[in-house]
Amino acid sequence: MQRRSLIGGVVASAIVLRAAPSWPQGDPLPSWNEGPAKQSIVDFVTRTTTVGGRDWVPVPERIATFDNDGTLWTEQPMYVQTVFALDRVKALAARHPEWRTTEPFRSILADDRDQLALLSEKGFLEAVVATHAGITTEEFRKTVLDWLATARHPRFKRPYTDLIYQPMLELLAYLRANQFKTFIVSGGGIEFMRPWTERTYGIPPEQVVGSSGVTKYVMTAPDKPMLMKEAKVDFIDDGPGKPVGINQFIGRRPYLAFGNSDGDQQMLEWTAAGEGLRFMGLVHHTDAVREYAYDRNSPIGHLDKAWDEAVRRKWTVVSMKDDWKVIYPFELR
């Protein structure tokens, strides 16, 4: 696949930002409008990195966690990994004639949108597990990258990796320039995300925490070990699972956490419960013209209880319409 297809012009500017050690002059968040949200971020970073200050945080403890879907890239009208799984059902259907009469596969193959809308999360999970299993981790990685190279978003007609948020790229770079280690903590599949997050966000695979299936070590030939993906769920990194995943895979409580939905509420609560100055943020999708507008009534990126808690506890709620000058990197060209 071509590098440009994968990162979709993900912006040379983001690469420059990642490389910059500091911004002695100029604005580290140029795609953010001036206002309380931007100021709260700058104040937090300044206070936690000022040596001798009351809120200074030692470098090893500077952990920042970000949800992925809806926080770092577009999740509407359907989670990207769900689209991938649906495409994989169609690609593998010839090997599974039983799918034509078994849900959720029957509805997927028939493109029955009404029936698909009624499917439970368990039904979609069944499709994800079935289409991700039975191959090695290397084969799965290649399948993901090949799909990302050709798949296009139904509205924007661009690769999904074009639809990352420029303001969040700048925030990630700003944090790293101030010696924060940035992690993805997502309900998405860990092996679906790891092949592309480093090129796209500057977050290496070892700093990605996500849902996972069971993987088995096998010897396929003398001196040729493989890791095979099985059709079993191992860990769901969503809701209450996010603090568990942070504890298990990172081992430090975040000082900053960003999400966009009720699935991120517990991660933000866990962050807020730590000692010292902490930052909890929510991306609120309020821009139907440039992206999408949704919150309480949306089955994708449902934001209800977490929004109420953010208002009550005075966490930072970022309005996409009001706080971001641009949404996507390609708008800068």
Secondary structure as UniProt FT lines:
FT   HELIX           3..7
FT   TURN            8..9
FT   HELIX           12..19
FT   TURN            30..31
FT   HELIX           36..49
FT   TURN            51..52
FT   TURN            54..55
FT   HELIX           59..61
FT   STRAND          63..66
FT   TURN            70..72
FT   HELIX           80..92
FT   HELIX           93..95
FT   HELIX           97..101
FT   TURN            103..104
FT   HELIX           105..109
FT   TURN            110..111
FT   HELIX           113..118
FT   HELIX           121..132
FT   HELIX           137..150
FT   TURN            154..156
FT   HELIX           160..162
FT   HELIX           166..177
FT   TURN            178..179
FT   STRAND          181..189
FT   HELIX           190..193
FT   TURN            194..196
FT   HELIX           197..201
FT   HELIX           205..207
FT   STRAND          208..221
FT   TURN            222..223
FT   STRAND          224..235
FT   TURN            239..240
FT   HELIX           241..245
FT   HELIX           246..250
FT   STRAND          256..259
FT   HELIX           262..264
FT   HELIX           265..272
FT   STRAND          279..284
FT   TURN            288..290
FT   TURN            296..297
FT   HELIX           305..313
FT   STRAND          316..319
FT   HELIX           320..323
FT   HELIX           329..332
//
